[in-house]
């Protein structure tokens, strides 16, 4: 957290160590963030660099992650989920209108603006986002649990991959567990590619047919028949009053705690899993397909050089090994053990800030004079 000296306004500072820059998408993220301004998208305020780090001054979002708020809410309904998804759709629709595909939509990238009860949802983390030039992409990117079948199948894809991810998030918000769960990685990916999911009893018994219809349209296996954001925004579950106002917090929170224990949220469906899957596919082909750099596995870091999901150094926090990351998968609803292990994310000081010369992002603006707090 940092403070602008002139106004006293607080911001968030995203710190990236230069020696780890090869494993980040910083330049891409900056190029995307500088183009967008929306009330439900975390904004970029300024950019600095020191001898060892790059620093992104971001809009401060202090309300916490989506799942944390649901677990702490007490009363939670379908209507609450509908309101969350509506805001996500509005943000993603704006991105698509500006030819930007997020490509990594998942619950931990959905944050509340502040701690107010009716705080708005903010979409964050544009490290894997892509500016569309010709409308079709082919790079295998994203988080496997939320990635569309055509991405796992290594086929060209479009902006509808974001709509699939929103469908997965909606599913989880209404039952507390993911739509695809298997104790075997190969079967897990196979289920995703076949779009093989169900609305299990008793978890879905009290959920409206309108909500299920919305999910079916968002998670259609055929991307040409999948809803676009414009269609999703006018679906009755979003635009009308078909979302039930019945408390489902007990069932959802119980499943959420079992399926998404806090210590696992940032590790579940690690990118190493999809890399491992791609390697398996390649080994079965006579002509191996090269992995795109975006899917290259990150190195296993020493405990003292662990990074948080934004690429920031976390001294002493530790980092899961690649083998552990690859073994993560979902089991049947309600079968996972509960784990609520927390982590303290520490900051580190560095040389004085100076405006970056590498990316001339704000030539016409005065740089924010900031102080670390």
N, C-alpha and C positions, 0 to 999 in steps of 0.2 A: 504494500500500500504506500502511495506517495502523495505529497501535498504540493499543489502549486503555490509558490511563495507569494505571488502577487495577489491572488484571490482567496487563498486558503481552501480551495476546492480539492477534494480527494479524488485520486485516480488509482487504477490498478496498473502495476508495472510488470510486464512480461519480460523475463530475462532469459536470454539464450547465450550460452557459452560458445564462443567462436569456434573452438576446436570440435564442438559437436554439431556445427552447422551443416555438415555434410549429411547428417541424419535427420534434418528438419526440412520444413517447407516454408522457411521464413520469407523468402523473396516472393513466393507465390501468394502467401497469406497477406503480405503488405499490398501487393498489386490488387488483390481482391478487395481488401478492406478500404482502400483509398477510394474505391468506386461506389461504395454503398453507404446509405444513411437511412435507417428505418427504426421506428420506435421499438421494434422487437428484435433488433440485431445489435449485438455488442459492438460499439464503434471504436475506431482507432483515432486517438487524439494527436499523437506525435511520435517521433522516432529519434532515438539517440544511439550513440555507440561510445564505448570506452576501449581501452587497449585489449581487453579480454572478452568483452561482452557486447551484444546488441540488446537494446531496450525498446520495447514497444509500450508507449503510454496509452492504456486502454480505458474506456469508460468503466467506472467502478460499479460492479454488480455484486451486491452484498447479501442477497436473499437466500443463497444456498441452492443446492441441487434439487431437481424435481422430486426424486424419490424420497429425499430427506423430509421435504415438506409434507408429502403424503403420509409418511410414517408418523409425523408429529401432529397431524391435523386433527385427529379425533373423529370428525365426521367427514366422510368423503363419498361423493355420489357420481353417477354417470354424467350428470350435468357439469360437475367440476371438471371431469376428464374432457368433455366436449369443449369447454371454454379454453382449456389448455391447448388442445389440438387446433382450435380455431386460430389462436394466436400464432402457433407454429406455421400453420398453413398460410396465414397472411404474410409472415416473414419470408417463407420459402417461395410464395407466389411472386413477391417483390424481387427476390433473387433471380428467379427464372425469367421474369420480364426484362431483367438487366443481363440476360444471357450468362448467369452464374449458376452452377450446380454445386451444392454443398458437398455431397458424396460421403459424409460421415455423420449423418444425423443419428443420434442416440440419446438416451435419457440424461447421461452425464454432460452432454453439450447443451442441455436446456436448463437455464438458470433463472431464478427469480430476481427481479431488479433490486428489491429491498425486502425487509422483513415484514412489511405491511401485509395484512390478511389478504387484500385484493391486489397484491403486487403483480405487475405484468411479467410475462415470460420473455426471456431473452435467448436468442440463438447465438451460440459462441463457437469458437474453434474452426477457423477456415483454412487450416493447414493443408487439407486434401481437396479443397474446393477447386473448381475448374471453370475458366471462362470459355464459353462455347464459341467456336468459330464456324463450324460446319454442322452443328447440331448433333453429332454422333461422337462418342468417346469409346476408347477400347482399353485404357489402362485399368488393371485390376486393383482397385483401391477401396478402402473402407474397412469397417469392422464387421467380420463375418456374420455375427448374430443378427445384424440389421441390413446386410447387403442383399441386393436383389439377385434372383436366380441367374439372370443373364450375365451378371458380373462374375459369379463363381464359375459359370460355364465358359468364361473367356470369350464371350460374344460382344460385338459392338453394342453400346447402350446409349440411352439419352437421359434427359432430365427426369424421366419417370422413375429412375432409381431412388430419387429423394422421396417420391410418393410411396414407394414400397416401404422405405424406412419409417415413414410416418405411420403407415399401417401397422408395422411391427410394434412401434411405440404405443399406439392406441390399444392394441391387443393386450400388451403388458399392463397398461393403466387400468384396464377393466377386469383383470383377473389376478395380476401379481406375478405371473410367470411367463416365460417366452413361448411363442407359438411353435418353436422347433426345439425339441429336447431329445437327446440320445446319449447313451454312455459310450458310444463309439463314434469317433470323429468322422469316419468315412460315411456312416449311415446318416450322421447329422447333416453333412453337406449334401448328401443325396436327397434328403427330405426337403432342404431349402430349394434345391434346383427343381424338384417336382412340385414345389409349393404345397407340400403335404402337411396341413395343419387341421385342427378341429376345435370345436367349442365344447369342451368337456363338461360333463355333469359331475358334481353339483356346482362347479365354479361359475358356469355360464347360465345357470337356470334362471336367474333373476335379471339377466342383462337383456335389454330390448332387442327386438329383431332389427330395428333401425340401425343400432350400433353394429350388429353383425353384418348387415348389408353394406354399411360403410367400409368395414374392414375387408370384406370380400372384394370390393371394388378397388381398394387401395393395394391389396395384396394379390392381384390377379397375376397369374404366371405369365400371361402374354402381355408384354409391355404396351402393345398397341391398343389393348382393351382396358388397360389400367387407367384409373382416374388421373387426370391432370389436376393441379391445384385449383384451377378455376372451377372444375366440376365438383371437387371435394367441398369447396366453400359454399356451394349451393345445395349440398345434400341435406335432407331434412334433419339428420342428427347434428349437423353443425348450424344450419341456418334457421331451423324451425324449433319446435318444442317437443321433439320426439325422445330426447334423452331423459331417462327416468331420474326422478329426484329422491331415490331411495338410498339409504346409507349402505354402502358396500365395503366400508373401511375395514371391518374385522377380517373378512375373507381375503381382501386384496393385500392388506398389510401382513397377514400371516404368511401368505404365499411369497410376498415380496421379500420378507425377512429370510425365508428359507432359500429362495432362488437367487436373490441378489444381496447377500450379506455384505455389509458396507466394505469390508476388507477386500471383497472380490469385484466391486463395481468397476474399478478402473483396470482390472486385469482380465475379466471375463471376455472370452472371444478375442484374445490377443491376436495381433496381426500375424504373429508367428504361425498360428493355426492355419490361416489361409495360405501362407507361403508353403507350409508343409503339404497342404492339399495340392497346390500347384505342382510341387515337385513330384508328388505321386502320379499326377496326370502325365507329367513329362516323361517319367520313367516307363510309362506304358506305350509311349509313342516311339516310332523308329526315328523320327526327326524331332529332337527335343525343341520345345519352344522356349526362347529366352525370357526370363523374368524381367519385367520392367523395373527400373530402379526404384519406383514407388513401392514395389512389393518386396524389395530386398530386406531380409531380416536385420533388425538393428543388433549391434553387438551386445553381448552380455556384459553389463557394467559391474565393476567392483562396487561393493557396498558403499564405499565412500564417494562414489561418483554416480549414485542413482539419480534418475531424472523423474520429475513428475510428468503428468500427461501433456503439459505445455512445453516440455523440453527444458524446464528449469532445474538447476542442480538442487538436490535434496541431501545435504550432508548427513550421513549416518542413517538415512531412512531405509536403505536397502533396496534391492531390485530383484524381482523374480528371475530365476534363471530361464534360459530359452526352453529347456526341457520341461520345466514346470508350466510355462506359458502355453506350450503346445498341447499339454495334457488336459487343459480346462475344457469342460463340456457340461451340458445340462442333462439332468436326469428327469425322471417323471415328476410332475407337479407334487410338491409337498414332501419330497424324499430327501432333499439336501439338508445337511446339518446347518444349524444356525451359528453364525460367527459375526461378532460385532467389534472386531479389532480396529482401533483407530490409529492414525499416524499424525505426527506433528511435522508440518512442512516448515523448515527453517529458511531464513533468508541469509544472504551473505553480502558484505560490503565490497566495493570495488573502487577503481580510480574514478576521478571526477567525470561526470557526464559531459558529452559534447555532441552537438548535432551531427548526425551521420552524413558523410559526404558520398557514401557508396550508393545510397538511394536518395535522390533529390525529390523527396515527396512533398515538402512543404516550403518551396522556394518563396512563395508569396505570403507566407505567414510568419509570425514571430514565434520562435520556439518557446515551449512552456518551461519556465524555470521551476525545477522541482526539488523537493527534499524528501529523502527516504524517511519513513516513520516506522 
